[in-house]
Each structure stands twice: as C-alpha cells, then as structure tokens.
Amino acid sequence: MKNICVYCGSSPGRRPEFLQAARALAAELVARDIGLVYGGASIGIMGALADAVLAEGGRVTGVIPEALAVREVPHPTVTEMRVVASMHERKAMMEALSDGFIALPGGLGTLEELFEILTWGQLGFHRKPCGLLDVAGYYRHLATFLDHCVAEQLLQPQYRSMLLESGDPASLLGMMEGYTPPAMDQRISRDDL
C-alpha cells in the first residue's frame, strides 16, 4: 500500500483519545512508508492527523472542494493540495489516489464517506480494504448495527466482512495488508451504470 485515505472529523471531538489515535496512526503510516490522503483541512482530527504525518517526515495529499476551502481552512503545508469543484469529485479523487481507507472518529461526513466507499467495494468498483480505527469504543454501536443488518438479512455476511475493525493502528494496517475482497459472481463497471 502506497497511500491510505483517512476519513475523520474536522472537529477534535470531546475525548483526547481521538487526537492521540490520529497521531498514533500517523506514526504507523510513516513507519510503513504509506502516504496519507485526506480531506485537506488544518482543523480538528483532520488537521492533527496531517500535522503528525508531516512532523514524522511523511507525505500528505489533501483533497478539498472549493466551497469547503473557505470553511474548513485548507492545511497550508501539506505535500500536495488538490482543490476540486465538488464533493463528488473529492470522493472520486480520494479513491483513485488511495490503496485503502480508514475511518477515525468523525461525524456525518466521515460516515457518509465510509459507507460510500464500502458500497463502491460491494459493487466491485474497487477491491481495496476499508477499516474502522475504533478509538475508545467510538464505533462499537456502528459495528453492532451492521451485525444487526446481517441478522435481519439486509446485509450479506461477505459484505459485512469487508469492514475491518481494530482499536490499534498497527493491527488495523496489518489486517488491511492481508485483505482479500469477497468473491463476486459479476463485478459491475462504473460504465455500466
């Protein structure tokens, strides 16, 4: 894996563990020579993650839509900043630049990005690993809900298994490196839609 996309909050959240986890993930990415692709902001968990990767000597690519470049304060010193026209372009570019995806704690935007990239994997648009870095039990209820979806037969078990989970960055990255996507009868091309 050359680059990992990390979805996370533009707010720091209420727990210090959230920022600590961002810094721990940053150290692990740099130790493995994996570049960071993220939303481009200099604030919240996003900013702390980018700052930590840069402080460790790593590579950071920010991708931010023009409209958010005013609200989220683009990071001034990332290795590369890509400004795009829309959120749709942002998500497509982040996917194209990345070999895997991790969600740190975040709000609606983080959840939306995570579920969209999982859906793209389910549809066969990519075969890349997706992981939750479950900091201080932040995603515990989400994991339980996904298990509930499987029990209710609205989510197939092989697609539930696409979302890897750990509270430890090294463990999660190890799981991602060994990831095998679920077998599918027929993959759908984006051109088919």
N, CA and C of each residue as an Amber inpcrd file, in Angstrom:
protein
   579
   0.8390000  -1.1790000   0.0000000   0.0000000   0.0000000   0.0000000
   0.8850000   1.2440000   0.0000000   0.6690000   2.1030000  -0.9740000
   1.4530000   3.3360000  -1.0760000   0.7590000   4.5100000  -0.3860000
  -0.5660000   4.5460000  -0.4660000  -1.3420000   5.6450000   0.1210000
  -2.6060000   5.1050000   0.7690000  -2.9310000   5.6490000   1.9370000
  -4.1700000   5.3130000   2.6320000  -4.9810000   6.5890000   2.7760000
  -6.2540000   6.4980000   2.4330000  -7.1830000   7.6020000   2.6440000
  -7.7640000   7.4620000   4.0460000  -7.7390000   8.5490000   4.8110000
  -8.3100000   8.5320000   6.1540000  -9.4490000   9.5470000   6.2100000
 -10.6220000   9.0450000   6.5690000 -11.7910000   9.8820000   6.8030000
 -11.8530000  10.1780000   8.2970000 -12.0830000  11.4290000   8.6500000
 -12.1450000  11.7840000  10.0760000 -12.7520000  13.1700000  10.2460000
 -13.0120000  13.5300000  11.4940000 -13.7160000  14.7530000  11.7980000
 -12.9100000  16.0230000  11.6030000 -13.6140000  17.0810000  11.2240000
 -12.9970000  18.4100000  11.1680000 -13.1190000  19.1010000  12.5170000
 -13.6530000  18.3850000  13.4910000 -13.7090000  18.8140000  14.8850000
 -12.8040000  17.8820000  15.6860000 -12.2460000  18.3390000  16.8040000
 -11.3870000  17.4500000  17.5860000 -12.1710000  16.4460000  18.4300000
 -13.4770000  16.6410000  18.5760000 -14.2610000  15.7600000  19.4340000
 -14.0160000  16.0730000  20.9040000 -14.6900000  15.3390000  21.7840000
 -14.5850000  15.6490000  23.2080000 -13.5460000  14.8190000  23.9410000
 -13.0760000  13.7530000  23.3430000 -12.1210000  12.8720000  24.0180000
 -10.7010000  13.1080000  23.5140000  -9.7410000  13.2470000  24.3940000
  -8.3500000  13.4020000  23.9540000  -7.8310000  12.1710000  23.2060000
  -8.4700000  11.0300000  23.4360000  -8.0440000   9.8030000  22.7450000
  -8.1890000   9.9150000  21.2280000  -9.1210000  10.7360000  20.7590000
  -9.3250000  10.8670000  19.3220000  -8.0790000  11.4620000  18.6490000
  -7.5560000  12.5360000  19.2300000  -6.3470000  13.1540000  18.6720000
  -5.1280000  12.2620000  18.8870000  -5.0780000  11.5770000  20.0210000
  -3.9740000  10.6490000  20.2740000  -3.9590000   9.5260000  19.2410000
  -5.1390000   9.0200000  18.8930000  -5.2310000   7.9580000  17.8880000
  -4.8030000   8.4600000  16.5190000  -5.1520000   9.6980000  16.1890000
  -4.7240000  10.2720000  14.9080000  -3.1950000  10.3270000  14.8410000
  -2.5760000  10.7300000  15.9500000  -1.1090000  10.8020000  15.9780000
  -0.4740000   9.4130000  15.9170000  -1.0890000   8.4450000  16.5860000
  -0.5730000   7.0740000  16.5470000  -0.6980000   6.4840000  15.1490000
  -1.8120000   6.7450000  14.4820000  -1.9890000   6.2800000  13.1060000
  -0.9590000   6.9470000  12.1990000  -0.7390000   8.2340000  12.3930000
   0.2560000   8.9620000  11.5880000   1.6290000   8.3120000  11.7240000
   2.0410000   8.0130000  12.9390000   3.3560000   7.3960000  13.1670000
   3.4460000   6.0460000  12.4760000   2.3690000   5.2830000  12.5200000
   2.3700000   3.9630000  11.8860000   2.4120000   4.0730000  10.3670000
   1.6840000   5.0300000   9.8050000   1.7290000   5.2390000   8.3540000
   3.1440000   5.5810000   7.9080000   3.7730000   6.5190000   8.6010000
   5.1250000   6.9450000   8.2190000   6.1210000   5.8010000   8.3970000
   5.9950000   5.0320000   9.4660000   6.8940000   3.9000000   9.6950000
   6.7990000   2.8760000   8.5720000   5.6370000   2.7720000   7.9340000
   5.4300000   1.8180000   6.8380000   5.6090000   2.4680000   5.4660000
   6.0200000   3.7370000   5.4460000   6.1910000   4.4950000   4.2070000
   4.8930000   4.5530000   3.3940000   3.8020000   4.7830000   4.0930000
   2.4920000   4.9280000   3.4590000   2.0970000   6.3970000   3.5370000
   1.7660000   6.9710000   2.3840000   1.3270000   8.3570000   2.3430000
  -0.1170000   8.4960000   2.8070000  -0.4550000   9.6740000   3.2970000
  -1.8080000   9.9930000   3.7460000  -2.5450000  10.7640000   2.6560000
  -3.7590000  10.3270000   2.3630000  -4.7100000  11.0830000   1.5510000
  -5.8640000  11.4090000   2.4830000  -6.2570000  12.6830000   2.5450000
  -7.3170000  13.0720000   3.4760000  -8.0190000  14.3100000   2.9500000
  -8.9780000  14.8230000   3.7140000  -9.8470000  15.9080000   3.2660000
  -9.2550000  17.2880000   3.1710000  -8.0010000  17.4750000   3.5460000
  -7.3000000  18.7230000   3.2890000  -7.3890000  19.8130000   4.3350000
  -8.1560000  19.6320000   5.3980000  -8.3290000  20.6930000   6.3860000
  -7.1850000  20.7300000   7.3980000  -7.0400000  21.8850000   8.0290000
  -5.9970000  22.0660000   9.0530000  -6.5820000  22.0590000  10.4570000
  -7.8640000  21.7240000  10.5900000  -8.5490000  21.7890000  11.8790000
  -9.0380000  20.4020000  12.3010000  -9.3460000  20.2660000  13.5820000
  -9.9300000  19.0470000  14.1050000  -8.9960000  17.8520000  14.0310000
  -9.6010000  16.6750000  13.9900000  -8.8280000  15.4360000  13.8840000
  -8.0850000  15.4150000  12.5550000  -8.7060000  15.9580000  11.5170000
  -8.0550000  16.0120000  10.2080000  -6.7250000  16.7560000  10.2800000
  -6.7530000  17.9280000  10.8840000  -5.5370000  18.7260000  10.9890000
  -4.4790000  18.0650000  11.8410000  -4.8940000  17.4680000  12.9670000
  -3.9410000  16.7870000  13.8440000  -3.2750000  15.6170000  13.1280000
  -4.0460000  14.8820000  12.3440000  -3.5040000  13.7540000  11.5790000
  -2.4680000  14.2330000  10.5620000  -2.8210000  15.2430000   9.7880000
  -1.8900000  15.7690000   8.7830000  -0.6420000  16.3430000   9.4400000
  -0.8210000  17.1030000  10.5120000   0.3270000  17.6710000  11.2290000
   1.2760000  16.5750000  11.7010000   0.7020000  15.4990000  12.2420000
   1.5350000  14.4180000  12.7780000   2.2850000  13.6770000  11.6780000
   1.6330000  13.4360000  10.5390000   2.3260000  12.7770000   9.4190000
   3.4730000  13.6630000   8.9370000   3.2000000  14.9440000   8.7780000
   4.2460000  15.8710000   8.3180000   5.3870000  15.9630000   9.3260000
   5.0720000  16.0110000  10.6160000   6.1030000  16.0980000  11.6530000
   7.0000000  14.8710000  11.6660000   6.4400000  13.7200000  11.2640000
   7.2140000  12.4690000  11.2020000   7.9740000  12.3410000   9.8780000
   7.8090000  13.3190000   8.9770000   8.5100000  13.2760000   7.6890000
   7.7570000  12.5420000   6.5970000   6.4430000  12.3400000   6.7730000
   5.6510000  11.6140000   5.7910000   5.0510000  12.5000000   4.7210000
   4.3510000  11.8520000   3.7930000   3.7080000  12.5140000   2.6540000
   2.2140000  12.6870000   2.9350000   1.6960000  13.8810000   2.6010000
   0.2800000  14.1830000   2.8330000  -0.3090000  14.8280000   1.5830000
  -1.3830000  14.2260000   1.0860000  -2.1310000  14.8070000  -0.0280000
  -3.5110000  15.1770000   0.4800000  -3.8400000  16.4530000   0.4010000
  -5.1660000  16.9280000   0.7760000  -6.0240000  17.0790000  -0.4580000
  -7.3040000  16.7560000  -0.3210000  -8.2580000  16.9330000  -1.4180000
  -9.4550000  17.6800000  -0.8340000  -9.6890000  18.8930000  -1.3260000
 -10.7350000  19.7310000  -0.7390000 -11.5400000  20.4190000  -1.8440000
 -12.8670000  20.4490000  -1.7220000 -13.6840000  21.1860000  -2.6900000
 -13.5330000  22.6920000  -2.4810000 -13.6800000  23.4250000  -3.5570000
 -13.5660000  24.8850000  -3.4910000 -14.4560000  25.4750000  -2.4100000
 -15.7060000  24.9990000  -2.3130000 -16.6550000  25.5660000  -1.3510000
 -16.2130000  25.3500000   0.0940000 -15.5260000  24.2400000   0.3760000
 -15.0600000  23.9740000   1.7350000 -13.7090000  24.6050000   2.0290000
 -13.0170000  25.0080000   1.0010000 -11.7020000  25.6220000   1.2050000
 -11.8150000  26.9000000   2.0390000 -12.9940000  27.4950000   2.0570000
 -13.2300000  28.6840000   2.8670000 -13.6160000  28.3030000   4.2920000
 -14.4360000  27.2660000   4.4520000 -14.9730000  26.8810000   5.7680000
 -14.0120000  26.0430000   6.5980000 -13.2940000  25.1180000   5.9790000
 -12.5010000  24.1590000   6.7400000 -11.0240000  24.5320000   6.8590000
 -10.6230000  25.6420000   6.3470000  -9.2510000  26.1380000   6.4460000
  -8.2670000  25.1090000   5.8980000  -7.9650000  25.1830000   4.5910000
  -7.0340000  24.2260000   3.9990000  -5.6800000  24.2460000   4.7190000
  -5.0980000  23.0760000   4.8360000  -3.8010000  22.9470000   5.5020000
  -2.7430000  23.6380000   4.6390000  -1.9470000  24.5410000   5.2160000
  -1.0090000  25.3300000   4.4120000   0.2790000  24.6140000   4.0200000
   0.6090000  23.4840000   4.6640000   1.9330000  22.9050000   4.4140000
   1.9140000  21.4390000   3.9910000   0.7640000  20.9380000   3.5020000
   0.7400000  19.5520000   3.0480000   1.6510000  19.3860000   1.8380000
   2.0440000  18.1620000   1.5720000   2.9140000  17.8690000   0.4380000
   2.2640000  18.2920000  -0.8670000   0.9690000  18.0100000  -0.9840000
   0.2130000  18.3600000  -2.1850000  -1.2280000  18.6500000  -1.7880000
  -1.7830000  19.7330000  -2.3150000  -3.1920000  20.0650000  -2.0730000
  -3.9010000  20.0830000  -3.4230000  -4.9590000  19.3030000  -3.5210000
  -5.7660000  19.2830000  -4.7320000  -7.1160000  19.9190000  -4.4110000
  -7.4500000  20.9680000  -5.1430000  -8.7310000  21.6470000  -4.9710000
  -9.6240000  21.2170000  -6.1260000 -10.8080000  20.6990000  -5.7700000
 -11.7330000  20.1840000  -6.7740000 -13.0310000  20.9800000  -6.7150000
 -13.8890000  20.7600000  -7.6990000 -15.1100000  21.5550000  -7.8120000
 -16.2380000  21.0850000  -6.8990000 -16.2720000  19.7960000  -6.5480000
 -17.4270000  19.2920000  -5.8060000 -17.0320000  18.1720000  -4.8490000
 -17.9690000  17.8480000  -3.9420000 -17.7620000  16.7170000  -3.0370000
 -17.6560000  15.4140000  -3.8190000 -18.4110000  15.2810000  -4.8870000
 -18.3470000  14.0670000  -5.7030000 -16.9450000  13.8940000  -6.2910000
 -16.3830000  14.9970000  -6.8090000 -15.0210000  14.9300000  -7.3470000
 -14.0240000  14.6070000  -6.2400000 -14.2400000  15.1720000  -5.0660000
 -13.3410000  14.9160000  -3.9300000 -13.2910000  13.4300000  -3.6180000
 -14.4610000  12.8170000  -3.4750000 -14.5120000  11.4020000  -3.1030000
 -13.9210000  10.5180000  -4.1980000 -14.2000000  10.8450000  -5.4530000
 -13.6460000  10.0480000  -6.5500000 -12.1240000  10.1740000  -6.6030000
 -11.6160000  11.3840000  -6.3940000 -10.1730000  11.5730000  -6.4230000
  -9.5010000  10.8680000  -5.2450000 -10.0980000  10.9690000  -4.0590000
  -9.5310000  10.2960000  -2.8950000  -9.4700000   8.7870000  -3.1230000
 -10.5010000   8.2340000  -3.7300000 -10.4990000   6.8000000  -4.0340000
  -9.4000000   6.4600000  -5.0300000  -9.2800000   7.2630000  -6.0740000
  -8.2930000   6.9840000  -7.1160000  -6.8590000   7.0640000  -6.5940000
  -6.6100000   7.9440000  -5.6390000  -5.2590000   8.1380000  -5.1120000
  -4.8670000   7.1190000  -4.0430000  -5.8360000   6.3220000  -3.5620000
  -5.6190000   5.5160000  -2.3630000  -5.6550000   4.0160000  -2.6310000
  -4.9300000   3.2880000  -1.7720000  -4.8850000   1.8260000  -1.8310000
  -5.7230000   1.2000000  -0.7230000  -6.3240000   2.0090000   0.1250000
  -7.1610000   1.5430000   1.2190000  -7.7310000   2.7350000   1.9530000
  -8.6650000   2.4710000   2.8800000  -9.4250000   3.5280000   3.5320000
  -9.5990000   3.2110000   5.0110000  -9.4340000   4.2300000   5.8440000
  -9.6110000   4.0880000   7.2850000 -10.5090000   5.2150000   7.7760000
 -11.4250000   4.8850000   8.6750000 -12.2380000   5.9050000   9.3370000
 -11.7880000   6.0320000  10.7850000 -11.3280000   7.2170000  11.1300000
 -11.1380000   7.6320000  12.5210000 -12.4670000   8.2280000  12.9780000
 -12.6170000   8.5790000  14.2480000 -13.8650000   9.2160000  14.6770000
 -14.1990000  10.4570000  13.8440000 -15.4600000  10.6020000  13.5690000
 -15.9510000  11.7390000  12.7960000 -17.4610000  11.7430000  12.8160000
 -18.0410000  12.7220000  12.1710000 -19.4900000  12.8840000  12.1470000
 -20.1120000  12.3890000  10.8590000 -21.1370000  13.1050000  10.4080000
 -21.8990000  12.6680000   9.2460000 -21.0410000  12.5380000   7.9900000
 -20.1380000  13.4940000   7.7640000 -19.2980000  13.4230000   6.5750000
 -18.4180000  12.1860000   6.5760000 -17.8380000  11.8740000   7.7210000
 -16.9920000  10.6880000   7.8380000 -17.8090000   9.4270000   7.5820000
 -18.9820000   9.3470000   8.1810000 -19.8310000   8.1730000   7.9920000
 -20.2830000   8.0450000   6.5450000 -20.6530000   9.1650000   5.9400000
 -21.0980000   9.1370000   4.5450000 -19.9730000   8.6570000   3.6350000
 -18.7750000   9.1650000   3.8360000 -17.6400000   8.7500000   3.0060000
 -17.3220000   7.2800000   3.2140000 -17.3400000   6.8340000   4.4690000
 -17.0710000   5.4290000   4.7570000 -18.0820000   4.5220000   4.0740000
 -19.3670000   4.8350000   4.2100000 -20.3780000   3.9640000   3.6270000
 -20.3860000   4.0250000   2.1050000 -20.0530000   5.1680000   1.5370000
 -19.9820000   5.2280000   0.0750000 -18.8330000   4.3610000  -0.4330000
 -17.6660000   4.4320000   0.2170000 -16.5290000   3.6410000  -0.2670000
 -16.7690000   2.1530000  -0.0500000 -17.4760000   1.7920000   1.0360000
 -17.8600000   0.3860000   1.2310000 -18.8320000  -0.0660000   0.1450000
 -19.7750000   0.7980000  -0.2030000 -20.7370000   0.4730000  -1.2620000
 -20.0210000   0.2940000  -2.5930000 -19.0520000   1.1530000  -2.8790000
 -18.2820000   1.0040000  -4.1160000 -17.5570000  -0.3430000  -4.1200000
 -17.0420000  -0.7570000  -2.9670000 -16.4010000  -2.0700000  -2.8760000
 -17.3980000  -3.1930000  -3.0910000 -18.5790000  -3.0750000  -2.5010000
 -19.6220000  -4.0900000  -2.6670000 -20.0290000  -4.2170000  -4.1280000
 -20.0800000  -3.0960000  -4.8330000 -20.4470000  -3.1040000  -6.2460000
 -19.2960000  -3.5170000  -7.1540000 -18.1010000  -3.6150000  -6.5880000
 -16.9580000  -4.0390000  -7.3790000 -16.2250000  -2.9120000  -8.0760000
 -16.4990000  -1.6590000  -7.6960000 -15.7780000  -0.5360000  -8.2940000
 -14.3170000  -0.5450000  -7.8650000 -14.0270000  -1.1230000  -6.7090000
 -12.6460000  -1.2650000  -6.2410000 -12.5520000  -2.5350000  -5.4030000
 -11.3280000  -2.9790000  -5.1350000 -11.0830000  -4.1790000  -4.3290000
 -10.1300000  -3.8360000  -3.1860000 -10.2940000  -2.6420000  -2.6440000
  -9.3770000  -2.1050000  -1.6390000  -9.9450000  -2.3020000  -0.2380000
  -9.0750000  -2.4620000   0.7620000  -9.5510000  -2.6600000   2.1290000
 -10.0880000  -1.3780000   2.7630000 -11.0780000  -1.5670000   3.6280000
 -11.6880000  -0.4700000   4.3820000 -11.6540000  -0.8420000   5.8620000
 -11.2430000   0.1010000   6.7030000 -11.1360000  -0.2060000   8.1170000
 -11.6740000   0.8700000   9.0220000 -12.1190000   0.4360000  10.1950000
 -12.5130000   1.3330000  11.2760000 -11.4210000   1.3090000  12.3230000
 -10.8770000   2.4700000  12.6670000  -9.9930000   2.5620000  13.8240000
 -10.9020000   2.9520000  14.9840000 -11.3090000   1.9520000  15.7510000
 -12.3020000   2.1400000  16.8060000 -11.6240000   2.6710000  18.0640000
 -11.6550000   3.9710000  18.2030000 -10.9820000   4.6750000  19.3030000
 -11.9480000   4.8210000  20.4770000 -11.5780000   4.3110000  21.6210000
 -12.3730000   4.4360000  22.8520000 -13.8210000   3.9740000  22.6530000
 -14.0060000   2.9360000  21.8320000 -15.3410000   2.3920000  21.5900000
 -16.2380000   3.2610000  20.7360000 -15.6680000   4.2470000  20.0350000
 -16.4760000   5.1960000  19.2660000 -17.3830000   4.4930000  18.2520000
 -16.8730000   3.4580000  17.5860000 -17.6360000   2.7810000  16.5360000
 -18.3040000   1.4870000  17.0090000 -18.2950000   1.2130000  18.3010000
 -18.8650000  -0.0290000  18.8250000 -20.3280000  -0.1970000  18.3930000
 -21.1220000   0.8580000  18.5260000 -22.5460000   0.7450000  18.1910000
 -22.7630000   0.6130000  16.6850000 -21.8970000   1.2180000  15.9020000
 -21.9910000   1.0740000  14.4510000 -21.7310000  -0.3750000  14.0560000
 -20.7170000  -0.9950000  14.6190000 -20.4120000  -2.3950000  14.3280000
 -21.5770000  -3.2950000  14.7430000 -22.1710000  -3.0020000  15.8950000
 -23.3300000  -3.7710000  16.3600000 -24.5000000  -3.6090000  15.4010000
 -24.7000000  -2.3850000  14.9080000 -25.7900000  -2.1560000  13.9590000
 -25.5590000  -2.9310000  12.6640000 -24.3300000  -2.9690000  12.1730000
 -24.0530000  -3.7230000  10.9490000 -24.2970000  -5.2150000  11.1610000
 -23.9550000  -5.7230000  12.3380000 -24.2590000  -7.1150000  12.6640000
 -25.7780000  -7.3330000  12.6790000 -26.5140000  -6.3480000  13.1670000
 -27.9780000  -6.3980000  13.1570000 -28.5020000  -6.4500000  11.7140000
 -27.8960000  -5.6710000  10.8260000 -28.2930000  -5.6910000   9.4110000
 -28.1220000  -7.0880000   8.8170000 -27.0280000  -7.7610000   9.1880000
 -26.8010000  -9.1290000   8.7200000 -27.8710000 -10.0530000   9.2890000
 -28.1530000  -9.9430000  10.5940000 -29.1570000 -10.7860000  11.2380000
 -30.5370000 -10.5940000  10.6070000 -30.8260000  -9.3790000  10.1640000
 -32.1070000  -9.0780000   9.5190000 -32.0930000  -9.4060000   8.0230000
 -31.0020000  -9.9780000   7.5490000 -30.8180000 -10.3960000   6.1510000
 -30.9510000  -9.2510000   5.1520000 -30.4850000  -8.0640000   5.5700000
 -30.4380000  -6.9140000   4.6680000 -29.0100000  -6.5740000   4.2610000
 -28.0480000  -7.2430000   4.8590000 -26.6390000  -7.0980000   4.5190000
 -26.0480000  -8.4990000   4.5070000 -25.4480000  -8.8790000   3.3910000
 -24.8740000 -10.2160000   3.2880000 -23.5760000 -10.2910000   4.0920000
 -23.3420000 -11.4180000   4.7600000 -22.1630000 -11.5410000   5.6180000
 -20.8450000 -11.2230000   4.9120000 -20.7020000 -11.6030000   3.6450000
 -19.4370000 -11.3300000   2.9540000 -19.1960000  -9.8370000   2.7710000
 -20.2680000  -9.0480000   2.7060000 -20.1000000  -7.5990000   2.5930000
 -19.8780000  -6.9690000   3.9650000 -20.4540000  -7.5520000   4.9910000
 -20.1660000  -7.0890000   6.3590000 -18.6930000  -7.2880000   6.6780000
 -18.1170000  -8.3770000   6.1900000 -16.7120000  -8.6770000   6.4810000
 -15.7440000  -7.7540000   5.7340000 -16.2550000  -6.9570000   4.8040000
 -15.3820000  -6.0030000   4.1030000 -14.8690000  -4.9110000   5.0330000
 -15.5850000  -4.6310000   6.1010000 -15.1770000  -3.5690000   7.0180000
 -14.3330000  -4.1720000   8.1420000 -13.0400000  -3.9240000   8.0840000
 -12.1000000  -4.4290000   9.0810000 -12.1270000  -3.5040000  10.2870000
 -11.9130000  -4.0490000  11.4820000 -12.0330000  -3.2400000  12.6980000
 -10.9210000  -3.5530000  13.6790000 -10.3490000  -2.5010000  14.2560000
  -9.3640000  -2.6560000  15.3260000  -9.2530000  -1.3330000  16.0660000
  -8.8170000  -1.4070000  17.3000000  -8.5350000  -0.2090000  18.0770000
  -7.0740000   0.1780000  18.0150000  -6.2620000  -0.6020000  17.2970000
  -4.8210000  -0.3940000  17.2210000  -4.3950000  -0.1390000  15.7760000
  -3.7250000   0.9880000  15.4840000  -3.3450000   1.2970000  14.1040000
  -2.4870000   0.2150000  13.4390000  -1.4940000  -0.3280000  14.1650000
  -0.6230000  -1.3440000  13.5630000  -1.4140000  -2.5940000  13.2180000
  -2.2940000  -2.9940000  14.1090000  -3.1210000  -4.1730000  13.8690000
  -4.0390000  -3.9530000  12.6740000  -4.6680000  -2.7850000  12.6090000
  -5.5840000  -2.4940000  11.5140000  -4.8410000  -2.4810000  10.1770000
  -3.6870000  -1.8350000  10.1320000  -2.9240000  -1.8050000   8.8820000
  -2.4620000  -3.2050000   8.4840000  -2.1170000  -4.0220000   9.4590000
  -1.7610000  -5.4070000   9.1650000  -2.9210000  -6.1690000   8.5610000
  -4.1140000  -5.9700000   9.0990000  -5.3160000  -6.6010000   8.5510000
  -5.5640000  -6.1160000   7.1230000  -5.3500000  -4.8340000   6.9020000
  -5.5780000  -4.2750000   5.5760000  -4.5880000  -4.8270000   4.5560000
  -3.3420000  -5.0010000   4.9750000  -2.3310000  -5.5530000   4.0630000
  -2.6650000  -6.9880000   3.6550000  -3.3320000  -7.7420000   4.5360000
  -3.7010000  -9.1150000   4.2310000  -5.1180000  -9.2850000   3.7050000
  -5.7720000  -8.1940000   3.3800000  -7.1830000  -8.2140000   2.9750000
  -7.4010000  -8.9560000   1.6610000  -8.4270000  -9.7950000   1.6500000
  -8.9060000 -10.4390000   0.4320000 -10.3640000 -10.0410000   0.2490000
 -10.6840000  -9.3590000  -0.8470000 -12.0780000  -8.9310000  -1.0370000
 -12.9900000 -10.1320000  -1.2600000 -14.2820000  -9.9680000  -0.9700000
 -15.2100000 -11.0850000  -1.1680000 -15.3390000 -11.4360000  -2.6450000
 -15.5560000 -12.7260000  -2.8890000 -15.7780000 -13.1800000  -4.2610000
 -17.1490000 -12.6990000  -4.7150000 -17.2160000 -12.3460000  -5.9750000
 -18.4870000 -11.8950000  -6.5430000 -18.7170000 -12.6200000  -7.8500000
 -19.9960000 -12.8910000  -8.1500000 -20.3190000 -13.5640000  -9.4010000
 -19.9600000 -12.6740000 -10.5890000 -20.2860000 -11.4080000 -10.4900000
 -20.0300000 -10.4890000 -11.5910000 -19.8070000  -9.0930000 -11.0230000
 -18.7200000  -8.4810000 -11.3800000 -18.4400000  -7.1220000 -10.9320000
 -19.0860000  -6.1480000 -11.8910000 -19.5330000  -5.0510000 -11.3370000
 -20.1810000  -4.0080000 -12.1350000 -19.1490000  -2.9350000 -12.4260000
 -19.0480000  -2.5370000 -13.6530000 -18.1820000  -1.4350000 -14.0260000
 -18.9370000  -0.1180000 -13.8100000 -18.2230000   0.9100000 -13.4820000
 -18.8700000   2.2220000 -13.3590000 -19.5230000   2.6120000 -14.6760000
 -18.9580000   2.1470000 -15.7680000 -19.5200000   2.4680000 -17.0850000
 -20.8670000   1.7790000 -17.3110000 -21.1490000   0.7080000 -16.5380000
 -22.4230000   0.0010000 -16.6810000 -23.5750000   0.7740000 -16.0560000
 -23.2860000   1.7220000 -15.2170000 -24.3580000   2.4460000 -14.5150000
 -24.8070000   3.6730000 -15.2670000
